[in-house]
Amino acid sequence: MTTKSTVLIVGGTGAQGAVITKILSETNKYSILVFTRSTTSVHARELAALPNVELVLSKTDAGYDLDAFYETAKRADAVFVNTDGFALGEMAETFWGIRLFETSARAGVKHLIYSGLDSNGKASGYDPELYVGHYEGKARVQEWIKAQGTDSPMAWTILRSGPYAESLHEHLRPRFTPDGTAVFALPIGDEGEIPFVGLEDFGRYVDWALSHRDEANGQDIGLAVEFASLSRLAAAYTAVTGKPATWKSIPAKDWNNVAWAKLPNQGATKVGYMSISNPNALNLSYDQNFTHWFNLYKSRILKRDFDLLDRILPGRDSSIEGWMRRVGYTGEPKTVLRSTQNPGRAD
């Protein structure tokens, strides 16, 4: 019998981590440890029912229980880390990303995979209108990881994500006119493009990195299905469903007013408020953060190496139309992301 590799997953009960856990479980190649603050939540119980999955309790309400993490990491060959910037706030996410890396190395972990996001600072000349807090919190961790070099005893891989394609079921989904036309309305202008990432393929990229440690070591890989404009979304919807669709660019404030209506101070609520009660210790409001987020997609400065993605994952979803066909997309609302159940979280 082949001994299974043990993988510790941080953020396993979030939307991203849950799908990755399921994909890794299906391969039957790994023993999976999911680090979670609750072993009795609905999402935790769903994961515990999967083959080869064990839940490990983190006994803290904010941040991470480093003692418990260290003891668990000593059992693991690899660690996958996805910290939640919406729960932690930008500054705390940078701190915890570095500490989890350091603690993993101390525990003797052979490979750390960091779930990252794009840094746009250098590319934009540090334009404040493109400053996205939940991106930059992770981006600083990525720069620190890369500064460690690749000759460390612990290999590392960065997989940069983006808006989940599954968000098209929820806060990025179309609205319907009385005659049934789907209207994709987002504040990205006529030429803006979004690098959507499908969560199931994300899980397969993680499996690739775990299975090809030497090749994956030191790689910083941006993931995406494709860069999709509003017109591309509407055309894909019609091609898949045979139903009419259109699109329009709307002001960011109109999108924010709907998206954050249930937060304590609506869009003025600071990102990270669930962990840090003093708003002066936090940076951007939800309105500011997501206005800049859409500005980033309007700027079209983000890049992806699609030839590399095709080589790593032959048969990946390579168009938003292909993703829609595979999942049977209709544009109707469907609960996928944790943000739908708790509007302060956007994992």
C-alpha positions in Angstrom: 0.0 0.0 0.0 1.2 3.5 -0.8 1.4 5.8 2.2 -0.8 8.9 1.8 0.7 12.3 2.1 -0.7 14.4 4.9 -2.0 17.9 4.1 -3.0 20.5 6.6 -5.6 23.0 5.3 -6.0 26.4 6.9 -9.3 28.0 5.8 -10.8 24.6 5.0 -14.4 25.5 5.8 -14.5 28.6 3.7 -15.9 28.5 0.1 -12.4 28.1 -1.4 -11.0 25.7 1.2 -14.1 23.5 1.2 -14.0 22.8 -2.5 -10.2 22.2 -2.4 -10.7 19.8 0.5 -13.3 17.9 -1.5 -11.2 17.7 -4.6 -8.2 16.4 -2.6 -10.4 13.9 -0.8 -11.6 12.6 -4.1 -8.1 11.8 -5.3 -7.6 9.4 -2.4 -3.9 10.4 -2.3 -4.0 12.5 0.9 -4.8 12.4 4.5 -6.3 15.8 5.1 -6.3 17.8 8.3 -8.7 20.8 8.4 -7.8 23.5 10.9 -11.1 25.1 12.1 -12.5 27.2 14.9 -15.6 25.0 15.0 -15.8 21.3 14.5 -19.6 21.3 14.9 -20.7 23.9 12.3 -22.6 22.7 9.3 -19.7 23.3 7.0 -17.3 21.5 9.3 -19.5 18.5 9.6 -19.9 18.3 5.8 -16.1 18.1 5.5 -15.7 15.6 8.3 -18.0 13.2 6.4 -15.6 13.1 3.5 -13.1 10.2 3.1 -9.6 10.9 4.5 -10.6 14.1 6.3 -10.0 14.9 10.0 -11.0 18.2 11.7 -8.6 19.9 14.1 -9.8 22.6 16.5 -8.2 26.0 16.7 -9.1 27.3 20.1 -9.3 31.0 19.3 -12.0 33.4 18.2 -9.6 35.7 16.3 -6.4 34.9 14.4 -5.0 31.5 14.7 -4.0 29.2 17.6 -0.3 28.8 16.9 0.3 26.1 19.5 -2.4 23.9 18.1 -1.3 24.8 14.6 2.3 23.8 15.4 1.4 20.5 16.9 -0.9 19.7 13.9 1.7 20.9 11.3 4.2 18.4 12.8 1.9 15.7 11.5 1.8 17.2 8.0 3.9 16.9 4.9 2.3 20.0 3.3 0.2 22.9 4.4 -2.3 24.9 2.3 -2.9 28.4 3.8 -5.9 30.6 2.9 -6.3 33.4 5.5 -9.5 35.4 5.5 -8.7 39.1 5.0 -12.3 40.1 5.5 -12.4 38.6 9.0 -8.8 39.6 9.9 -8.4 42.9 8.2 -5.5 43.8 5.9 -2.7 44.3 8.5 -3.5 41.2 10.6 -3.7 39.1 7.5 -0.1 40.1 6.6 1.1 39.2 10.1 -0.7 35.8 10.2 0.4 34.8 6.7 4.1 35.3 7.8 3.6 33.6 11.2 1.9 30.5 9.7 4.8 30.2 7.2 7.4 30.5 10.0 5.6 28.0 12.2 5.1 25.5 9.3 8.9 25.6 8.6 9.6 25.1 12.3 7.3 22.1 12.4 9.2 20.4 9.6 6.6 20.9 6.9 8.1 20.0 3.5 5.8 22.2 1.3 3.6 25.2 1.9 1.1 26.4 -0.7 -0.1 29.9 -0.1 -3.5 31.1 -1.5 -2.7 34.6 -2.7 -4.1 37.5 -4.7 -2.6 39.9 -7.1 -0.4 42.8 -6.0 -0.9 45.8 -8.2 1.3 48.3 -6.4 4.4 48.3 -8.6 2.4 47.9 -11.8 0.2 50.8 -11.0 2.8 53.1 -9.5 1.0 52.6 -6.2 -2.1 54.3 -7.5 -4.4 54.8 -4.4 -7.5 54.4 -6.6 -6.3 50.8 -7.3 -5.4 50.0 -3.7 -7.4 46.9 -2.7 -6.9 46.1 1.0 -7.7 42.4 0.9 -5.3 42.0 -2.1 -2.4 43.9 -0.6 -2.6 42.1 2.7 -1.8 38.9 0.9 0.5 40.5 -1.6 2.9 41.6 1.2 3.0 38.0 2.5 3.8 36.8 -1.1 6.7 39.2 -1.4 8.0 38.1 2.0 7.7 34.4 1.0 9.6 35.0 -2.3 12.4 36.7 -0.3 13.0 33.4 1.5 14.4 31.9 -1.7 13.9 28.4 -2.9 16.8 26.7 -1.0 14.9 26.6 2.3 14.2 23.2 3.8 10.5 24.0 3.1 9.4 24.3 -0.5 6.7 26.9 -1.2 4.2 27.7 -4.0 2.0 30.7 -4.4 -1.3 30.2 -6.2 -2.9 33.6 -6.9 -6.7 33.6 -7.2 -9.3 36.2 -8.2 -13.0 36.5 -8.1 -14.6 33.1 -8.1 -16.7 32.2 -11.1 -19.1 30.9 -8.5 -19.7 34.6 -7.5 -21.8 34.8 -10.7 -24.4 32.9 -8.7 -24.4 35.6 -6.0 -23.1 39.1 -5.7 -21.9 39.3 -9.3 -25.0 37.6 -10.8 -27.2 39.2 -13.4 -30.6 40.8 -12.7 -33.6 40.0 -14.8 -35.9 42.4 -16.6 -39.7 41.6 -16.7 -39.3 40.0 -20.2 -36.6 37.6 -18.8 -33.5 39.3 -20.2 -30.4 38.8 -18.0 -28.6 42.0 -17.3 -24.9 41.8 -16.2 -24.4 45.1 -14.4 -21.1 45.8 -12.7 -18.9 48.9 -12.3 -16.0 47.9 -14.7 -16.8 50.1 -17.7 -17.0 49.0 -21.3 -13.4 47.6 -21.5 -12.9 46.2 -17.9 -12.1 42.5 -17.5 -12.4 40.1 -14.5 -10.0 37.1 -14.1 -12.6 34.7 -12.9 -11.3 31.5 -11.1 -13.3 28.3 -10.9 -13.1 26.7 -7.5 -13.0 23.1 -8.7 -10.1 23.9 -11.0 -8.4 25.7 -8.0 -8.5 22.4 -6.2 -6.9 20.6 -9.1 -4.1 23.2 -9.2 -3.5 22.5 -5.5 -3.3 18.8 -6.3 -0.8 19.5 -9.1 1.4 21.5 -6.8 1.3 18.8 -4.1 2.1 16.1 -6.7 4.9 18.1 -8.4 6.7 19.7 -5.4 10.1 20.2 -7.1 8.5 21.8 -10.2 6.1 23.9 -8.1 8.7 25.1 -5.6 9.3 28.8 -5.9 6.5 29.3 -8.4 4.1 32.3 -8.2 1.2 31.3 -10.4 -1.8 33.5 -11.3 -4.9 31.4 -11.9 -7.9 32.3 -14.1 -10.5 30.8 -16.4 -10.1 33.9 -18.6 -10.4 37.6 -18.5 -14.1 38.2 -19.0 -15.7 41.6 -19.9 -19.3 42.4 -19.3 -20.1 41.8 -23.0 -18.3 38.5 -22.7 -20.5 37.4 -19.8 -23.7 38.4 -21.6 -22.6 36.5 -24.8 -21.6 33.4 -22.8 -24.9 33.4 -21.0 -26.9 33.5 -24.2 -24.7 30.9 -25.9 -25.2 28.5 -22.9 -28.9 29.1 -22.1 -30.3 30.3 -25.4 -31.9 33.2 -23.6 -31.4 37.0 -24.1 -28.8 38.9 -22.1 -27.3 42.3 -22.1 -24.9 44.3 -20.0 -24.2 47.7 -18.6 -21.6 49.5 -16.5 -23.0 51.0 -13.4 -21.5 53.4 -10.7 -19.6 51.6 -8.0 -21.8 53.3 -5.3 -24.9 51.6 -6.8 -23.3 48.2 -6.5 -21.9 48.9 -3.0 -25.3 50.1 -1.7 -26.8 46.7 -2.5 -23.8 44.5 -1.6 -23.2 45.9 1.9 -26.7 46.9 3.0 -26.7 44.4 5.9 -23.4 45.4 7.4 -23.5 47.3 10.7 -22.7 50.7 9.1 -23.4 49.5 5.6 -20.6 50.4 3.2 -18.9 52.6 5.7 -18.1 49.5 7.8 -14.3 48.8 7.9 -12.9 45.6 6.5 -11.8 43.5 9.5 -14.5 44.7 11.9 -15.3 41.2 13.0 -11.9 40.7 14.6 -10.9 44.2 15.5 -13.4 46.5 17.3 -11.4 49.7 17.0 -12.1 51.1 13.5 -9.0 53.3 13.8 -6.9 50.1 13.7 -8.4 49.2 10.3 -7.8 50.6 6.9 -10.4 50.7 4.2 -14.2 50.6 4.4 -16.1 48.1 2.3 -17.2 50.9 -0.1 -13.6 52.1 -0.6 -12.2 48.6 -0.9 -14.6 47.4 -3.5 -14.6 50.6 -5.5 -10.9 50.1 -5.8 -11.4 46.4 -6.6 -13.6 47.3 -9.6 -11.1 50.1 -10.6 -8.4 47.4 -10.7 -10.4 45.4 -13.3 -11.1 48.5 -15.3 -7.4 49.2 -15.4 -6.6 45.8 -17.1 -3.1 45.8 -15.6 -3.4 42.2 -14.2 -1.7 39.4 -16.2 -2.0 35.6 -16.5 0.2 33.0 -18.3 -2.5 30.9 -19.9 0.0 28.7 -21.7 1.4 27.7 -18.3 -2.1 27.0 -16.9 -3.0 24.9 -20.0 0.2 22.8 -19.4 -0.4 22.4 -15.7 -4.1 21.5 -16.0 -5.0 20.2 -19.5 -8.8 20.3 -19.9 -9.2 23.2 -17.4 -12.1 25.6 -17.8 -10.6 28.0 -20.3 -13.5 30.2 -21.0 -16.4 31.6 -18.9 -18.7 30.0 -21.4 -17.1 26.6 -20.8 -17.5 27.1 -17.1 -21.2 28.0 -17.5 -21.8 24.9 -19.6 -20.1 22.6 -17.1 -22.0 23.9 -14.1 -25.4 24.3 -15.9 -25.4 28.0 -15.2 -28.8 29.8 -15.3 -28.1 33.1 -13.6 -30.5 32.3 -10.9 -29.3 32.8 -7.3 -27.6 29.9 -5.6 -25.8 29.8 -2.3 -22.2 29.0 -2.7 -20.0 31.5 -0.9 -19.9 32.1 2.9 -20.4 35.8 2.2 -24.1 35.1 1.4 -24.6 33.7 4.9 -22.4 36.2 6.6 -22.1 39.5 4.6 -18.9 40.5 6.4 -17.0 37.5 4.9 -16.1 37.3 1.2 -14.2 34.0 1.0 
